[in-house]
């Protein structure tokens, strides 16, 4: 459900109107009440470039941190709505590569994953001397750390992510588009990078995430730049290296209304819940007079699959302000929520 410039919806208006008949009619018509919902963004103010992973019944998100230290904050949740920082993947300044970097540089667009009993975080280190971009990779036995001394892979590009295939081989992806290189179990580079897909011609393809489901490789990409045209697209192939077919519904997430309070939505990553439903965590910005003054934030919306196997976020309606929380594990009244809005065989996103 979308809202006005303040993110307020018809359900909020009915609740505040103190007219029981009207309020009872609207929830009856919709099939849910205000307390059955959550609000976006779930992480408000400077929480850009989210990556999400589920391990058991626990969810973890990591965000970009640029030159801030400690870097790459790791959030934990049991219900996808209430999040708490539990650690940082960059916690040793001597290992970080951050000293001397100007604002806007540092750690960009991280990815978090789980592989063979360890948590892995990979991110781009943007520097002001050659080489200008390196890919940092580190791991830990638990999400709180301590995190290992990072490796810095000599790969140019940004927005890296990790993917483990069913045959046990493991890969790093980065942009432009989707560039693929194989790594070993310790995170060392063991093959030359190769481009497997450049995007669906919506300019500036970045933020690749790879998922294997029901025999298909799905490539999720952010396209359109990081401003108002930001969007999420997807393509699929039966083969890891392609060729990839564009989704006929692209973009599966993006701006639908210039007046919507939530804009610039994309850079998403899907996650499957324990009961088989799917969600996508993604980047967004709340618009005030065309400016997203709170910076890039983190939202989450349902992801569903068509009968022929294509994913769609929020039924292609764009980012939601208020969303049904039928996905929640435990429910609290919406007025008590402190940080905002909601509430086959798979490889590469979470452990089997």
C-alpha positions as CSV (number, residue, x, y, z in Angstrom):
1,X,0.0,0.0,0.0
2,X,1.4,3.4,-1.0
3,X,0.9,6.6,0.9
4,X,1.2,10.4,0.8
5,X,4.3,12.5,1.0
6,X,4.6,11.5,4.7
7,X,4.0,7.8,4.0
8,X,0.5,7.9,5.5
9,X,-2.1,5.6,3.9
10,X,-5.9,5.4,3.8
11,X,-5.7,2.8,6.6
12,X,-3.8,5.4,8.7
13,X,-6.4,8.0,7.9
14,X,-9.3,5.7,8.9
15,X,-7.6,4.8,12.1
16,X,-7.0,8.4,13.1
17,X,-10.5,9.6,12.1
18,X,-12.1,8.2,15.2
19,X,-15.1,7.0,13.1
20,X,-15.5,3.3,14.0
21,X,-17.8,2.5,11.1
22,X,-15.3,3.8,8.5
23,X,-12.4,2.2,10.2
24,X,-14.1,-1.1,10.5
25,X,-15.3,-1.1,6.9
26,X,-11.8,-0.5,5.4
27,X,-10.0,-3.3,7.3
28,X,-12.9,-5.5,6.4
29,X,-12.6,-4.6,2.7
30,X,-8.8,-5.0,2.8
31,X,-8.8,-8.1,4.9
32,X,-6.3,-6.7,7.4
33,X,-5.9,-4.0,10.1
34,X,-3.3,-1.4,10.8
35,X,-1.8,-3.7,13.5
36,X,-1.4,-6.4,10.8
37,X,1.1,-4.3,8.9
38,X,4.7,-3.0,9.0
39,X,6.1,0.2,7.4
40,X,9.0,0.9,5.0
41,X,11.8,1.7,5.3
42,X,12.7,-0.9,8.0
43,X,16.1,0.7,8.5
44,X,15.8,4.4,8.3
45,X,18.5,7.0,7.4
46,X,21.9,6.1,5.9
47,X,21.5,2.3,5.5
48,X,22.4,1.9,1.8
49,X,23.0,-1.1,-0.4
50,X,21.5,-3.8,1.8
51,X,22.4,-7.5,1.5
52,X,20.4,-10.1,3.4
53,X,20.8,-13.8,4.4
54,X,18.8,-16.2,6.5
55,X,20.4,-18.9,8.6
56,X,17.8,-21.0,10.3
57,X,15.2,-18.6,11.8
58,X,17.7,-15.7,12.0
59,X,18.1,-12.9,9.4
60,X,21.2,-10.8,8.9
61,X,21.6,-7.6,6.9
62,X,24.8,-5.7,6.1
63,X,25.0,-2.2,4.7
64,X,27.6,0.1,3.1
65,X,29.6,2.2,5.5
66,X,32.1,4.1,3.3
67,X,34.8,5.7,5.5
68,X,33.0,5.2,8.8
69,X,34.7,2.9,11.4
70,X,33.9,0.3,12.6
71,X,32.7,-0.5,9.1
72,X,30.0,-2.7,7.4
73,X,27.4,-2.9,10.2
74,X,25.7,-6.3,10.6
75,X,22.1,-6.3,11.8
76,X,20.1,-9.2,13.2
77,X,16.4,-9.9,13.2
78,X,14.0,-12.7,13.9
79,X,11.0,-11.1,12.2
80,X,12.4,-9.0,9.3
81,X,11.1,-5.8,10.9
82,X,12.9,-5.2,14.2
83,X,16.7,-5.0,13.7
84,X,19.6,-4.6,16.0
85,X,23.3,-4.0,15.2
86,X,25.3,-7.0,16.5
87,X,28.7,-6.4,15.0
88,X,30.8,-5.0,12.2
89,X,32.7,-6.9,9.5
90,X,35.5,-4.3,9.5
91,X,36.5,-4.0,13.1
92,X,40.3,-3.8,13.0
93,X,41.6,-0.4,11.8
94,X,45.0,-1.7,10.9
95,X,43.5,-4.2,8.5
96,X,40.8,-1.9,7.1
97,X,42.6,0.2,4.5
98,X,40.5,3.1,5.6
99,X,43.0,5.6,7.1
100,X,43.5,8.6,4.8
101,X,40.5,8.0,2.6
102,X,38.2,11.0,1.9
103,X,34.4,11.0,2.4
104,X,32.5,8.9,-0.1
105,X,35.4,6.4,-0.5
106,X,35.8,3.3,1.7
107,X,33.5,0.3,1.8
108,X,30.8,0.1,-0.9
109,X,27.9,-2.3,-1.5
110,X,28.7,-5.4,0.7
111,X,27.2,-8.8,0.5
112,X,26.6,-11.3,3.3
113,X,26.3,-15.0,2.8
114,X,26.7,-18.3,4.7
115,X,28.9,-21.1,3.5
116,X,30.1,-24.3,5.1
117,X,29.4,-23.1,8.7
118,X,30.9,-19.6,8.3
119,X,29.5,-16.2,7.6
120,X,31.1,-14.4,4.7
121,X,31.2,-10.7,3.8
122,X,32.6,-9.2,0.6
123,X,32.6,-5.5,-0.3
124,X,34.4,-3.1,-2.6
125,X,37.2,-1.0,-1.0
126,X,37.2,2.3,-3.0
127,X,40.6,4.0,-2.7
128,X,42.1,7.3,-3.8
129,X,45.4,5.7,-5.0
130,X,46.1,2.8,-7.5
131,X,44.6,0.3,-7.5
132,X,41.4,2.4,-7.1
133,X,39.1,-0.5,-6.4
134,X,39.8,-3.8,-4.6
135,X,37.3,-6.5,-3.5
136,X,37.6,-7.2,0.3
137,X,36.5,-10.7,1.5
138,X,36.4,-11.9,5.1
139,X,34.7,-14.5,7.2
140,X,33.7,-15.4,10.8
141,X,32.4,-18.3,12.7
142,X,29.5,-16.2,13.9
143,X,27.9,-12.9,12.7
144,X,29.2,-11.0,15.8
145,X,32.7,-11.8,14.9
146,X,35.6,-11.8,15.4
147,X,36.1,-11.4,11.6
148,X,39.3,-12.8,10.0
149,X,41.9,-10.5,8.5
150,X,40.5,-9.6,5.1
151,X,41.8,-10.6,1.7
152,X,41.9,-8.0,-1.0
153,X,41.2,-9.5,-4.4
154,X,42.7,-7.6,-7.4
155,X,39.5,-7.3,-9.3
156,X,38.3,-4.0,-10.7
157,X,34.6,-3.2,-10.3
158,X,32.1,-2.6,-7.5
159,X,29.2,-4.3,-5.8
160,X,30.6,-7.8,-5.3
161,X,28.5,-10.8,-4.1
162,X,29.2,-14.5,-3.5
163,X,27.5,-17.6,-5.0
164,X,28.0,-21.3,-4.2
165,X,26.7,-23.7,-6.9
166,X,25.3,-27.2,-6.3
167,X,28.5,-28.8,-7.6
168,X,30.5,-27.2,-4.7
169,X,32.2,-24.6,-6.9
170,X,32.1,-21.0,-5.6
171,X,32.2,-17.7,-7.3
172,X,32.4,-13.9,-6.8
173,X,30.3,-11.6,-9.0
174,X,30.7,-7.9,-9.5
175,X,29.7,-5.2,-12.0
176,X,29.5,-3.8,-14.6
177,X,26.6,-6.1,-15.3
178,X,27.6,-9.5,-13.9
179,X,31.3,-10.4,-14.1
180,X,32.1,-13.9,-12.7
181,X,35.3,-15.3,-11.2
182,X,35.8,-18.5,-9.3
183,X,37.2,-18.6,-5.8
184,X,38.3,-21.4,-3.5
185,X,36.9,-22.3,-0.1
186,X,39.3,-19.8,1.5
187,X,38.2,-16.9,-0.7
188,X,41.3,-16.9,-3.0
189,X,40.8,-16.0,-6.6
190,X,41.4,-19.1,-8.9
191,X,40.1,-18.0,-12.3
192,X,40.2,-15.0,-14.5
193,X,37.0,-12.8,-14.5
194,X,34.5,-13.1,-17.4
195,X,31.4,-11.3,-18.2
196,X,28.3,-13.5,-18.2
197,X,25.6,-10.8,-18.6
198,X,25.6,-7.0,-19.1
199,X,22.0,-6.2,-18.1
200,X,18.8,-5.4,-19.8
201,X,19.9,-2.1,-21.5
202,X,18.5,0.1,-18.7
203,X,21.9,1.7,-18.1
204,X,24.4,1.3,-15.3
205,X,23.9,-2.4,-14.5
206,X,25.3,-3.1,-11.0
207,X,24.7,-4.9,-7.7
208,X,24.6,-8.5,-9.2
209,X,23.2,-11.3,-7.0
210,X,22.9,-14.9,-8.3
211,X,20.3,-17.4,-7.1
212,X,19.7,-21.0,-8.4
213,X,16.1,-22.2,-8.1
214,X,14.3,-25.1,-9.8
215,X,17.2,-25.6,-12.3
216,X,17.4,-21.9,-13.3
217,X,20.1,-19.4,-12.6
218,X,18.5,-16.1,-11.7
219,X,20.6,-12.9,-12.0
220,X,19.2,-9.9,-10.0
221,X,20.6,-6.5,-11.0
222,X,20.2,-2.9,-10.0
223,X,19.9,-0.7,-13.1
224,X,19.1,2.9,-14.0
225,X,21.7,4.6,-11.8
226,X,21.3,5.3,-8.1
227,X,19.0,8.4,-8.5
228,X,15.3,8.6,-9.3
229,X,15.6,6.0,-12.1
230,X,16.9,3.3,-9.8
231,X,15.3,-0.1,-10.4
232,X,15.7,-3.9,-10.0
233,X,15.7,-6.2,-13.0
234,X,16.2,-10.0,-13.4
235,X,17.3,-12.4,-16.0
236,X,17.6,-16.2,-16.0
237,X,19.5,-19.1,-17.7
238,X,19.8,-22.8,-17.5
239,X,23.6,-22.4,-17.6
240,X,25.7,-20.4,-15.2
241,X,27.5,-18.5,-18.0
242,X,24.4,-17.9,-20.0
243,X,23.0,-16.8,-22.3
244,X,20.5,-15.0,-20.0
245,X,16.9,-14.2,-20.9
246,X,15.4,-10.9,-19.6
247,X,12.3,-11.1,-17.4
248,X,9.3,-9.9,-19.4
249,X,8.1,-8.0,-16.4
250,X,11.3,-5.9,-16.0
251,X,11.8,-3.9,-13.9
252,X,10.4,-6.1,-11.2
253,X,10.9,-3.2,-8.7
254,X,11.2,0.5,-9.3
255,X,9.4,3.9,-9.3
256,X,5.8,3.7,-10.4
257,X,4.6,7.2,-9.3
258,X,6.7,10.4,-9.2
259,X,4.6,11.5,-6.2
260,X,5.2,8.3,-4.2
261,X,7.0,9.0,-0.9
262,X,9.4,6.1,-1.5
263,X,11.6,6.4,-4.5
264,X,14.9,5.2,-6.1
265,X,14.2,1.5,-5.1
266,X,16.5,-1.2,-6.3
267,X,19.8,-3.0,-5.4
268,X,17.8,-5.8,-4.0
269,X,18.6,-9.3,-2.8
270,X,15.9,-12.1,-2.3
271,X,15.7,-14.3,0.8
272,X,13.4,-17.3,1.4
273,X,11.6,-17.6,4.7
274,X,11.4,-20.9,6.6
275,X,7.8,-21.5,5.5
276,X,8.7,-21.0,1.8
277,X,7.6,-17.5,1.1
278,X,10.1,-15.0,-0.2
279,X,11.0,-11.4,0.5
280,X,13.4,-8.9,-1.1
281,X,15.5,-6.4,0.9
282,X,16.4,-3.4,-1.2
283,X,17.7,0.2,-1.3
284,X,15.2,3.1,-1.3
285,X,15.0,6.8,-0.5
286,X,12.1,8.8,1.0
287,X,11.3,11.8,-1.2
288,X,10.9,15.3,0.2
289,X,10.5,17.9,-2.6
290,X,12.2,15.5,-4.9
291,X,15.2,15.2,-2.6
292,X,15.9,12.1,-0.5
293,X,17.3,14.0,2.4
294,X,17.6,11.0,4.7
295,X,20.0,9.3,2.2
296,X,19.6,5.8,1.0
297,X,17.6,3.5,3.3
298,X,16.6,-0.2,3.5
299,X,13.2,-1.5,2.8
300,X,11.7,-5.0,2.4
301,X,8.7,-6.2,0.4
302,X,7.2,-9.6,-0.6
303,X,8.6,-11.4,-3.6
304,X,6.4,-13.9,-5.4
305,X,7.0,-16.2,-8.4
306,X,4.8,-16.6,-11.4
307,X,3.6,-19.9,-12.7
308,X,6.4,-19.9,-15.3
309,X,9.0,-19.1,-12.8
310,X,9.6,-15.3,-12.9
311,X,10.0,-13.3,-9.7
312,X,7.9,-10.1,-9.0
313,X,8.4,-7.7,-6.0
314,X,5.2,-6.4,-4.4
315,X,3.1,-7.6,-7.4
316,X,4.9,-5.0,-9.6
317,X,3.3,-2.1,-7.7
318,X,6.5,-0.5,-6.6
319,X,7.8,0.0,-3.1
320,X,5.2,-0.1,-0.3
321,X,4.8,2.3,2.6
322,X,2.6,0.0,4.5
323,X,2.7,-3.8,3.9
324,X,0.8,-6.7,5.3
325,X,2.8,-8.6,7.9
326,X,1.5,-12.1,7.2
327,X,5.2,-13.0,6.9
328,X,6.1,-12.1,10.5
329,X,7.1,-14.7,13.0
330,X,5.9,-12.7,15.9
331,X,3.6,-9.7,15.8
332,X,3.6,-6.4,17.7
333,X,1.2,-3.5,17.3
334,X,2.4,-1.1,14.6
335,X,2.4,1.8,17.0
336,X,5.1,0.0,19.1
337,X,7.4,-0.5,16.2
338,X,10.5,1.6,16.5
339,X,12.2,1.4,13.2
340,X,9.5,1.4,10.5
341,X,7.8,-0.7,7.9
342,X,7.4,-4.6,7.4
343,X,5.4,-6.4,8.6
344,X,12.2,-26.3,-5.4
345,X,15.7,-26.5,-4.2
346,X,17.7,-23.3,-3.7
347,X,21.4,-22.6,-3.7
348,X,23.6,-19.6,-3.2
349,X,21.4,-17.6,-0.8
350,X,21.3,-19.7,2.3
351,X,22.4,-23.2,3.4
352,X,20.4,-26.2,2.3
